[in-house]
Amino acid sequence: MSPLSEKSSFVPSREPGDRPLLGVLRGERRDPPPVWLMRQAGRYLPEYRELRAQKGGFLELCYDSAAAAEITLQPIRRFGFDGAILFSDILVIPHAMGQQLWFETGEGPRLAPPLLDGDFSALAPDPAKLAPVLETVRRVVAALPPRATMLGFAGSPWTVATYMVAGQGSKDQAAARTLAYRDPAAFQRLIDAIVAATVDYLVGQIDAGVEAVQLFDSWAGSLAPTEFLRWVVAPNRAVVEALRARRPGTPIIGFPKGIGEKLPVYARETEVDALGIDETIDPEWADGVLPAGLPVQGNLDPLALLAGGEAQANAVNRIRAAFSKRPHIFNLGHGILPETPVVHVEKLLSMIRA
């Protein structure tokens, strides 16, 4: 894929203001910590459900710049989060690389043709497909309050590849893992293509006004140790290095879900600016094994937020205590669940900011 935006590093100007989340990503410790929630723009909000009923399917919303900008801003208006996360999907990258993409109701994404045999000849990259997403960024930036940080994102190469190979999501990512074992050279070509497309895409987001980016590696925990180093660590490191070369100064958050004890290796080897941790990680353990001063993000269990009450309060207090001496962004350990009561989110924010 050719670069989406390579003419300059111009970033649309925003009204100046203290952005706590951006400060933490640059190594500051804030009390109270800034907060945003993964999937904070989505189905738990009545205003989102109303707009989706008017507009149609999920993918159509992602490519409707006006609607996607409105969805991105909805939780900022309602809750005053410190970060606005772009409303889009990690699979817009394979769509731009030439696979067909659609979402089956109740079943999730589908990609065609699946790349089970390692034949990538059908891919015909078209970065212009991503132009509506970049327009969404520009619209959000123009309307964002000074306190909020504009966050962009992309899927990490391994996780994106698992969908491209299988043509859908799976519990064990067996199709991609098998191809990587059977034909590592072909799988490496796919990973390299995803890395290049992802870097171009994130550069485009930054040039449209994004102030920090997150790499989502939802299936990073499914690999054996040596495969983890090759297919998770190395590609993420490649993305980080390329972004720093082309758009230096933009903080990068890595979110490798499910990797457990491999967390310090990921942090050290990828050199991300901040590390998102999932709900299975003991925050006290993470604070003890991660590099001193590395900003961390997380890691409330989405089900604790769903349950609310004492379970939510105890979990929030433990997380805040564990990370009280390092830069910390309060977040969930994964995306907010659609059934989550809005009042529980309001309570969470009042606890953090009291």
N, C-alpha and C positions, 0 to 999 in steps of 0.2 A: 504494500500500500504506500502511496505517496503521502507526504506530510499533509495534514489537514491545515496547518497554520505554521508557516516557516518564514514569513516575511519579516517579522519582528517579534520582540518579546513584550509588545505593548499590552498592558492590562487596563481595561476600562477603569477610570477613576471612581472611587467610592468616597462617600462622606467620611472624613477621619473620625476615629473613635477608638476607645479601648476595647479590644476584642480578646476577652479572656481565653477563649479556646486557642486562638492563634498564639497567644503568649505562652500557654502551656506547651504547645507543640514546639516552641523554640526554647524550652527548658525552664520556664518559670514555674514556680509552685504557687497556686492560687487557693485561697480559702475564703469562701467555699469553692470547690472545684467547678469548672464549667461542665455543662451537661448537654448531651444530645442523645437520641436513641436510634439505633439502627431500625430501619423501616418506620421511622416516626411519621412519614407521610404515607398513609395507607388506610387499610380497611377498618381499623378500629375507630376511625373518625367519621362521624355522620356526614360531615361536609364532603369528605372524599367519596363516600358511597353515593351521595346525591349526584355529584359531578360524574362519576363513572356511569351511573344509570342514564345520564343524559348523553354521554359521549360514546359509549360502547365498550369495546374490549380493552384489555390491559395494554397490548402492544400499540394499539391506535392512540392511547393516551400518551405513551412514551414518545411518539413521533408528532404529537400535537403540541407545539411549543407553548402556546398560550395556556392550554390545559395543564401541561406538565409543570409550568412555572407556577400556576395557581396552586397545584397540589403540593409543590415544594414549599410554598409560603404558608399553607394552611396551619401546620403545627407551630410555625414561628409566631403567627398572629395569636393563636389560642394559648400557647404555653410560654412563649418567650425563650425558647431554647437558645443556647449559645452557638449552635451550629445549624446551618441549613444544608441538608444533604440532597443533592440533585436527584430528582425523580426520574429514574430510567431503569435499565436492567443490564446485567453483565452480558447477556446474549446478543446485544446489539453489535458486538464485535464479530462473531461468526456470521451474523446476518450481513454485515458490511463486507465480509470476506467471501460471500457468495453462497452461503447456505440459505435455504428457505427457513423461515422461522414463524411459528404460530403457537398459540397457547390453547390447549384442550381444557375445557371447563372441568374443574375438579381433578385434573390429572397433571397439569403443569406443562412445561415447554416441550415442543417438538422441533427437531431440526432435520432437514433433508437436503441431499442424501446423507445418511450416516456414513462415517469414514472408517468403517470396521476393518477394511482391507488395506488401509494405509494409502489408498489412491486419492490424491488431492487434486487431480486434474480438473475436476468440476468447479473448483473454487475460482471465482473471477472477482477480485477485490474491487470495491467501489466505495471509497471513503466519503463520497457525496451523500451516501445514505445517513451519515452521522451528522450532517449539517443541522437538522432540526434540533438535535440534542444540544448542540453548541448555542443555538438561538435560545433555547430554554435557559441556559446559564446566563446569557446576556440579560434576559428579561428578569430573572430573579435578582441578579446583582443590582439592577436599576431600582428595585423595590425593597431591598433588604435593609433593615435597621442597622445603624452603625455598630452596635454591639455584637452582631452575629457574624460568624465566619462562614464564608461560602465554601462548602466541601464538594469536591468531585470524587469520582470513583471509577474503577474498572475491576473486572474479574481478573484474578491472577492466572497466568498461562496454564498451569496444571488444571485448575478447576474448569476453565473454559474448554480446554481440550477434552475433558471427560464428557462434556455434553456434545461436542462436535463429533467425537468418535462413535458414541452410542446412539446419537440422535435424540436423546432424552436424558433425564436424570436417572440415577440408580442408587441403591443403598450401599453398594460396595465398589462401584466404579470398575467393575471387572473387565469391561470391554477395553477401556483405555489402558488399564494395567497390563492386560494380556498383550495388546499391541506393542506397548513399551518394552515388554520382555521379548516378544517374538521378533520385532523389527525396530530396534532402538534407533537406527539411523533415520528411518522414515518418521518415527515419532519425534525425533529431534527436529526434523525439518518443519513439522507442524508447530512445535513449541516455538521455534525461531520465528516463524511467520506470525504467530500470535503475539510474541514479544514486540516485534516491529509495529504491528497494527495497534497494540495497546499503548506504546509510547507515543505514536502519532496522535492517537485519540486523546490521551491525557495532556499532551502539549496543546492541542486544540482547546481543551477545557480551560487550561491555565490562561491561554491567550484571550479566552472569552470572559475571564474574570474569577475563575476558581482560585482560592487562596491556599488550599491544602487538598491532598488527594488520599484516598484509601484504596488499598489493594485487598480485595475479598478473595481469600483462598478457602472456600467453604469445605472442600474435600481434601485439605492438606493432611488430615489425619489418617488417610486410608493407605498410606504407602509404607513399605518396609524401609529401614534406616538408610540403606545406600540409595534406594530409589527416591526417597525423600530428598536427599542431598542433590540428586541430579534433576529431578522434575519439579521440585518446589523451591528449594533454596537457590539454585543457580539461575533459573529464569527470573525469580523475583529480584535477585541481585542485579541481573542484566537490566531490568526495567528501572531500578533505582539509579544505577550508574548512568543510563542514558538520559533520564529525566534531569539528573544533576548537571549533566553536561549541557543540555539544551535549555533548561529553565532552572538555573541554580537558585536556591533560596526558597523553593516551594517545599514545605514539609510533606513527608510521605509517611502514612500510617500503614503498617502491615497487620493484617488480621488473618492469621493461619489457624482456622478452627480445628480443634480436636487433636492437636499435636502433643499435648501433655508434656512429658519430660524433655521433648526436643525444643521447647520454647527458647531456652538460652542459646542453643545453636542457631536457631532461626534469627534471633535478635543480633547475634554477633556476626553471622556470615552475610546476612542481607544488608545490614547497616541501615535499616529503616530509621526514621527520626522518632517514631513512636510505635508502640506495640499494643494492638488490641488483643485482649485475652477473653476466652470464652468462659461460660459458667462452670465448666468442669475443673477449672484451675483454682487451687487454693490461693487466695490473694496473699496470704502471709508467706507461703512458699515462693510465689512469684516475686514478691518484694525482696526476698532473701537471695534469690539466684540470678536475677537480672542485673545488668550493669547499673551501677549507681548513677542516678541522675537521668536515666532513660525514662522519658514520659511513657506512662501506661494508660490504657483506656479500657474501661469495663467495670465489673464483669457480673452484674446482677442477672440472676437466672430469670428469663422471661416468664417462667411459671410462678416465681415468687411475686413478680409484679401483677400477674393475673390473679393470684390468690389474695394479695393485699394484706392488710392488718399486721399482726405481730410478725408473721413470716417475712413480709416485705421490710418491716422496720429493722428486724434483727440483721437481715442480710445487708441492708444499706449501711448500718452502723459498723458491721465487721469490715466491709470493703473500705469504707472511709478511714477506719483506724489502721488498716494494713498499709494503705498508701499515703498516710498522713505526712510522710517525710520526703516524698518524691513528687514530681509533677504528675498530676492525675486528671484525667477527663472521665467524669462519671458517665457510664453507658451500660447497656445490657451486654450479656454474653453472646447474644445473637439477636435476631430481629424480634420486634414486639409482635405478640400474637394478636390475630384479628379480634378475638373475644375479650381482650383486655378492657376493663371499664375505664372510661376517661377519668373518673374521679380518682382512680389509683395512680394515674400519671400526675394528676394535680397534687396528690398527697406526696408522691415521690419528690416533686420539685420543692414543695414546702419544707420537707425534711432536709433536703440538701442545702437549701438557701436560708434556712432559719438562722 
